[in-house]
Each structure stands twice: as structure tokens, then as C-alpha cells.
Amino acid sequence: MSTSINEKIYLNKLTIQIEELITNFNGLAGISIKNLNSGWYYGLNDDLIFPTASSIKIPILLKLIQDSQNNNLDLSRIITITDDMKSRGSGIIHKMQGTINLSIENLAILMINLSDNTATNLCIDLANMEETNQMLEDYEFKNMRLNRKMQDYDAINSGKENLSSVKEMNFIMEMLDSSSAISTEVSNKTLEILALNKSTPISQLLPEHIKIAGKTGGMPGVRCETAIIYLNNIKYALTVMTSLSNTEKSSNKDNVLELNGTELISKISHEVFNYFNVLDNSSKFGQGLTQTINN
């Protein structure tokens, strides 16, 4: 399905609003939007490379699921986690007492759903950092790379960072949706885990019933999120990445100059949803669709 002239002109109004938000934001921000039904695309600063924070966990998850599909990894295998294997920061495992036994699949779920750093670092070992980057290279990702584990301050201080362009973060979700280069089984399993319910900047201002599959991430000065948002008839991929920004909550959320990265992502997500939700409930001529009521 292609984008009609009316729809393109209508969505141009959205791009003007987004450009104003990003231009006036007090940090640096980039955005990538793709209507996965019609192919309509908009990007601003989408070739810029940003730290991914926890959104790098998307390709880690993909590598684990792919290895499982290729019979190179058993997701049901139990991993014994001792105290010296626990990583602090986000998550729950490091708060649990004593030795813990979890399956690889449950580690992957904790990595995505709670952004658990212990689970993530174990998943990186299982996926293999070098092999994960080779997978990304094979899929022709030029900028997205896994370069360090979570909470590895020596690596951070030496300049090693997990990175991606905005466009490539959005594209990995498009690949998962289309199953073009990735098998349907792998795509479905990966998206199923990414869609487990969690509160994120993209979801914060949207209706609770909206299905969202994705991953958010944050570090000092950095906030980002990549997701597919599923409406009744339309699904779209949205990535917003920020850096060099204030992380404090703003006192005036109507003033873009005062928004932090999290608030900017939420505001952009809400604007994008409002436009696509109108399209989702309209005919190709722009007439609002009515529901038949059976008496």
C-alpha cells in the first residue's frame, strides 16, 4: 500500500511539528519514523550516531533467538548465577540473595523487560560480542555495534561505547516486522519478548491498550527508545535518540527548551500517535470511519 498525496501532505504537518521540537530541544536529538504499511518515512538527524544505552539489547536478543533457531543455543538451559556474577545498576537480579538459577530465555526476558544488567551481561556472553557484531555486519548495519558490557566503567572511560545511527535502530525493527532477512520464527519470537508490557517514554502518553514492541535506554545525558507501535490497521516504527541533554525533570513541560530527553521522547511519541491514529480511523479520502452498531 502506497502513501496517498493527501496522506503525505497531512503527515508533512507532523514533520513540521517534530522539526520544531527537535530544533528547540536543549540537547541533541534525532528521529526516524516509518509507516510499515505504506512505506512512508521521515527522518531528522537520522544519520547521526548516538550512544544506544539499553536499546543495544535488541540485537543481543535477536542474536540469542537466532542462535536458538539454528540449534546453537538452548534457551531452556539453566544458568547458575552466583553473587560474583551479579552486576549492579538497573534490574532485580543483583538485589536477590544467594545463588539464582534462571533459564537463558528468562534471562533474555529480564534483559528486555526490566533492563536487568546482570541478565544483559550474561546474555552478551551467551550471544558473544564478536559474533553479535558479525551478525550486524552481515545484515549490513554500518554503525550499530555492541562494544562493551553494562556497567563497564573502564570501557566507558576508555571511549568504548555501544552505538548506532537513529536510522539503523529503526531499521532493525523494520527487519523484524517484515521478516525479509530474518526468519519468521526468529522475528516473531524476538518481537514477542520486546512486546512484554513495560512503561517507557514512548508508551507513557499513549492509551494503555496500544501494543508496543521495543526497548528504551538511558544513561547520563542520553535517552533513547526504539519501538513498533501497533494500531488497528497501521503499524509504525519510531526511534528517538538524544544526547548532550539535561536529565532532570522539567518544571514546564510546555517549554521545549526545558524538556529532558525522556520528556522529549514522550512528547514526540504522542504527536506521532495522534497523527497515525487519525489515519488509522479514516478512509483513504480522509473520511472518519464509523462503526456499525447492531441493535
C-alpha positions as CSV (number, residue, x, y, z in Angstrom):
1,M,0.0,0.0,0.0
2,S,1.5,3.3,-1.1
3,T,1.0,6.7,0.6
4,S,-1.7,8.9,-1.0
5,I,-1.0,12.5,-1.8
6,N,-3.5,13.6,0.8
7,E,-1.8,11.5,3.5
8,K,1.7,12.8,2.5
9,I,0.5,16.4,2.8
10,Y,-1.2,15.6,6.1
11,L,1.9,14.0,7.5
12,N,4.0,17.0,6.4
13,K,2.2,18.9,9.2
14,L,3.5,16.3,11.6
15,T,7.1,16.6,10.4
16,I,7.0,20.4,10.8
17,Q,5.9,19.9,14.5
18,I,8.7,17.4,15.1
19,E,11.3,19.6,13.5
20,E,10.3,22.4,15.8
21,L,10.5,20.2,18.8
22,I,14.0,18.8,17.9
23,T,15.4,22.1,16.8
24,N,14.3,23.8,20.1
25,F,15.4,20.9,22.3
26,N,18.2,21.9,24.6
27,G,20.3,18.8,23.7
28,L,20.9,16.9,20.5
29,A,18.1,14.6,19.1
30,G,17.4,12.5,16.1
31,I,14.2,10.8,14.9
32,S,13.2,8.1,12.5
33,I,9.6,7.2,11.6
34,K,8.4,4.5,9.2
35,N,4.8,3.6,8.3
36,L,5.3,-0.2,8.0
37,N,2.2,-0.5,5.9
38,S,2.7,2.3,3.3
39,G,6.4,2.8,3.5
40,W,6.2,6.5,4.3
41,Y,9.4,7.6,6.0
42,Y,10.6,10.6,7.8
43,G,14.0,11.2,9.4
44,L,15.7,14.2,11.1
45,N,19.3,13.8,12.2
46,D,18.7,10.1,11.4
47,D,22.3,9.5,10.1
48,L,23.8,10.8,13.4
49,I,25.4,8.2,15.6
50,F,24.3,8.2,19.3
51,P,25.0,6.0,22.3
52,T,22.3,3.4,22.4
53,A,22.3,2.8,26.1
54,S,20.0,-0.2,26.8
55,S,18.4,-0.2,23.3
56,I,21.5,-2.2,22.2
57,K,19.8,-5.1,23.9
58,I,17.6,-5.5,20.8
59,P,20.3,-7.0,18.6
60,I,21.6,-9.1,21.6
61,L,18.1,-10.6,22.0
62,L,17.9,-11.1,18.2
63,K,21.3,-13.0,18.3
64,L,20.1,-15.3,21.1
65,I,16.9,-16.1,19.3
66,Q,18.7,-16.7,16.1
67,D,21.2,-19.0,17.7
68,S,18.3,-20.9,19.3
69,Q,16.6,-21.3,15.9
70,N,19.9,-22.6,14.4
71,N,20.3,-25.1,17.2
72,N,23.4,-23.4,18.5
73,L,21.8,-22.4,21.8
74,D,19.2,-24.0,24.1
75,L,17.0,-21.2,25.6
76,S,15.7,-23.6,28.2
77,R,19.3,-24.2,29.6
78,I,19.6,-23.2,33.2
79,I,22.3,-20.7,34.1
80,T,23.5,-20.6,37.8
81,I,24.2,-17.1,38.9
82,T,26.4,-16.6,41.9
83,D,27.0,-13.3,43.8
84,D,30.2,-12.5,41.9
85,M,28.3,-12.7,38.6
86,K,25.8,-10.0,39.5
87,S,26.1,-6.5,38.0
88,R,24.6,-3.5,39.8
89,G,22.5,-0.8,38.2
90,S,19.1,-1.4,36.7
91,G,17.3,-4.7,37.2
92,I,16.4,-7.1,40.0
93,I,18.9,-10.0,40.0
94,H,21.6,-8.1,42.0
95,K,19.0,-7.5,44.7
96,M,18.3,-11.2,45.1
97,Q,20.0,-13.1,47.9
98,G,22.3,-16.1,47.2
99,T,22.7,-18.2,44.1
100,I,19.9,-18.0,41.5
101,N,19.0,-20.4,38.7
102,L,17.4,-19.0,35.6
103,S,16.9,-20.2,32.0
104,I,18.5,-18.4,29.2
105,E,15.1,-17.3,27.9
106,N,14.2,-15.9,31.3
107,L,17.5,-14.0,31.4
108,A,16.6,-12.6,28.0
109,I,13.1,-11.5,29.3
110,L,14.7,-9.8,32.3
111,M,17.2,-8.1,30.0
112,I,14.4,-6.6,27.9
113,N,11.5,-6.2,30.4
114,L,13.5,-4.9,33.4
115,S,16.6,-3.9,31.6
116,D,18.5,-6.1,34.1
117,N,22.2,-5.5,33.8
118,T,23.2,-8.9,35.3
119,A,20.9,-10.7,32.8
120,T,22.3,-8.5,30.0
121,N,25.9,-9.2,30.7
122,L,25.2,-12.9,30.8
123,C,23.3,-12.7,27.6
124,I,26.2,-10.9,26.0
125,D,28.5,-13.7,27.0
126,L,26.0,-16.2,25.5
127,A,25.4,-14.3,22.3
128,N,29.2,-13.5,22.0
129,M,30.0,-9.9,21.4
130,E,32.2,-10.5,18.3
131,E,29.5,-12.8,16.8
132,T,26.8,-10.3,17.5
133,N,28.7,-7.6,15.7
134,Q,29.4,-10.0,12.8
135,M,25.6,-10.7,12.6
136,L,25.0,-6.9,12.4
137,E,27.7,-6.6,9.7
138,D,26.1,-9.5,7.8
139,Y,22.8,-7.6,7.9
140,E,24.7,-4.6,6.5
141,F,24.5,-2.4,9.6
142,K,27.4,0.0,9.3
143,N,27.0,1.9,12.6
144,M,25.2,-0.3,15.1
145,R,27.8,-2.1,17.3
146,L,28.0,-3.7,20.7
147,N,31.3,-2.5,22.1
148,R,31.0,-3.1,25.9
149,K,29.1,-4.7,28.6
150,M,26.7,-2.9,31.0
151,Q,28.3,-1.0,33.9
152,D,31.8,-1.5,32.4
153,Y,33.2,1.8,33.6
154,D,36.8,1.1,32.4
155,A,35.4,0.6,28.9
156,I,33.3,3.7,29.1
157,N,36.3,5.8,30.3
158,S,38.5,4.4,27.6
159,G,36.0,5.5,24.9
160,K,34.2,2.2,24.2
161,E,30.5,2.7,23.7
162,N,27.5,0.9,22.3
163,L,26.5,2.9,19.3
164,S,24.0,3.2,16.4
165,S,22.6,5.7,14.0
166,V,19.0,6.6,14.5
167,K,18.1,5.2,11.1
168,E,19.7,1.8,11.8
169,M,17.9,1.5,15.2
170,N,14.6,2.0,13.4
171,F,15.6,-0.3,10.6
172,I,16.2,-3.3,12.9
173,M,12.6,-3.1,13.9
174,E,11.5,-2.9,10.3
175,M,13.6,-6.0,9.6
176,L,11.9,-7.8,12.4
177,D,8.4,-6.8,11.2
178,S,9.0,-7.7,7.6
179,S,10.9,-11.0,8.2
180,S,12.7,-10.1,5.0
181,A,16.2,-11.1,6.1
182,I,15.3,-12.8,9.3
183,S,13.1,-15.9,9.5
184,T,9.5,-15.5,10.6
185,E,10.0,-17.7,13.6
186,V,13.0,-15.7,14.8
187,S,11.2,-12.4,14.2
188,N,8.0,-13.4,15.9
189,K,9.9,-14.7,19.0
190,T,12.0,-11.6,19.2
191,L,9.0,-9.2,18.9
192,E,7.0,-11.3,21.4
193,I,9.7,-10.6,24.1
194,L,10.0,-7.0,23.0
195,A,6.3,-6.5,23.4
196,L,6.1,-7.7,27.0
197,N,4.3,-4.9,28.9
198,K,6.6,-2.2,30.3
199,S,6.3,1.5,31.0
200,T,8.6,3.6,28.6
201,P,8.8,7.1,27.3
202,I,7.1,6.1,24.0
203,S,4.2,4.4,25.8
204,Q,3.8,6.9,28.6
205,L,1.3,9.3,27.0
206,L,-0.4,6.6,24.8
207,P,-3.6,4.7,25.6
208,E,-2.9,1.7,27.7
209,H,-4.4,-0.8,25.2
210,I,-1.9,0.1,22.5
211,K,0.5,-2.7,21.7
212,I,4.2,-1.6,21.6
213,A,7.3,-3.8,21.0
214,G,10.6,-2.1,21.6
215,K,13.3,-1.1,24.1
216,T,14.2,2.1,25.8
217,G,17.6,3.2,27.2
218,G,19.1,5.8,29.3
219,M,22.5,7.0,30.7
220,P,23.6,10.4,32.0
221,G,22.9,12.9,29.2
222,V,21.4,10.1,27.0
223,R,17.8,8.9,26.5
224,C,16.6,6.8,23.5
225,E,13.9,4.4,22.5
226,T,13.1,2.2,19.5
227,A,9.7,0.6,19.0
228,I,6.9,-0.6,16.8
229,I,3.5,0.8,17.7
230,Y,0.6,-1.3,16.6
231,L,-2.8,0.4,15.8
232,N,-5.8,-1.4,14.4
233,N,-4.8,-1.1,10.8
234,I,-1.5,0.7,10.8
235,K,1.8,-0.1,12.5
236,Y,4.8,2.2,12.5
237,A,8.4,2.1,13.7
238,L,9.6,5.0,15.8
239,T,13.1,5.8,17.1
240,V,14.1,8.8,19.1
241,M,17.7,9.2,20.3
242,T,19.1,12.0,22.4
243,S,22.4,13.1,23.9
244,L,24.1,16.1,25.5
245,S,20.8,16.8,27.3
246,N,19.6,17.6,30.8
247,T,18.2,14.5,32.7
248,E,16.3,16.5,35.3
249,K,12.5,16.6,35.1
250,S,11.4,19.9,33.6
251,S,9.3,22.4,35.6
252,N,7.4,23.5,32.5
253,K,6.7,20.7,30.0
254,D,5.2,23.1,27.5
255,N,8.6,24.7,27.0
256,V,10.7,22.5,24.7
257,L,13.9,24.2,25.9
258,E,13.2,22.8,29.4
259,L,12.4,19.2,28.3
260,N,14.7,16.4,29.3
261,G,15.4,13.5,26.9
262,T,12.7,11.3,28.4
263,E,10.1,14.0,28.1
264,L,11.0,14.8,24.5
265,I,10.6,11.2,23.5
266,S,7.2,11.0,25.2
267,K,6.0,14.3,23.6
268,I,7.2,13.2,20.1
269,S,5.6,9.8,20.5
270,H,2.3,11.4,21.5
271,E,2.4,13.7,18.5
272,V,3.2,10.8,16.1
273,F,0.5,8.7,17.6
274,N,-2.1,11.4,17.3
275,Y,-1.5,11.7,13.5
276,F,-1.3,8.0,12.8
277,N,-4.3,7.3,14.9
278,V,-6.4,9.7,12.8
279,L,-5.2,7.9,9.7
280,D,-5.9,4.6,11.3
281,N,-9.5,5.6,11.7
282,S,-10.0,7.3,8.4
283,S,-10.7,6.2,4.8
284,K,-8.1,6.9,2.1
285,F,-10.1,10.0,1.3
286,G,-9.8,11.3,4.9
287,Q,-13.4,10.5,6.0
288,G,-13.7,9.2,9.6
289,L,-14.7,5.6,9.7
290,T,-17.9,4.8,11.5
291,Q,-18.7,1.7,13.4
292,T,-21.8,-0.2,12.7
293,I,-24.0,-0.7,15.8
294,N,-26.1,-3.8,15.9
295,N,-29.3,-3.3,17.8
